[in-house]
Amino acid sequence: MFERFTKSARRAVERGVVVAQDAEAAEVRPDHLLTALLADPESTAANAIGAEAVETVVAALAKQRARLADGLDGDDVDALRVLGIDLDDVVRRMDELGERPRSRRRHLPFSRSAKKSLELALREAIRLGDKFIGSEHVLLGVVRSGDRTVLDALWAAGLSPVDVRTAIETAERRTG
């Protein structure tokens, strides 16, 4: 399937791995892929949703990444809150303990939801009648995966999954 990815889409997936490594994540998740997709201002994905929305989404993802321990998402934060645990307070206290040593770069596996996002990108390309998988298809796959972190970041920019789909469908799509 990866051979059908455009250069831009391949670079975005590769950048997603780097984003995950920089975040010291245990695996590559859809939010890492979304951050990487939006990092290229020339990509169809970034152009379709607009520079202002890109800035807001990337900031929301960074904020969530900073406050969430690896492996936790918004649902986990809500569950901890019910138990009386304030994750923001836990993270703040950990930060007070000092900087952790950075680990060496290592191969990271893709999470189940990241793999699903890439599979959905293929389905989106087929649905749109394209013979390639571009950044726009990866964006649609990431959004369609239903990852809570991704959806929360989009909502922070005032975007719904339907808004993203409409933006992609009306954007000028090209291979490359």
Protein Blocks (a to p, Z undefined) as FASTA:
>chain_A
ZZmpcfklmmmmmmmmmmmmmnopabdcfklmmmmmmmpmkbmklmmnojklmmmmmmmm
mmmmmmpcghiafklmmmmmmnopafklmmmmmmmnopcdddddddddddfklmmmmmmm
mmmmmmnopabdcfklmmmmmmmnopaklmmmmmmnopafklmmmmmmmpccdeZZ
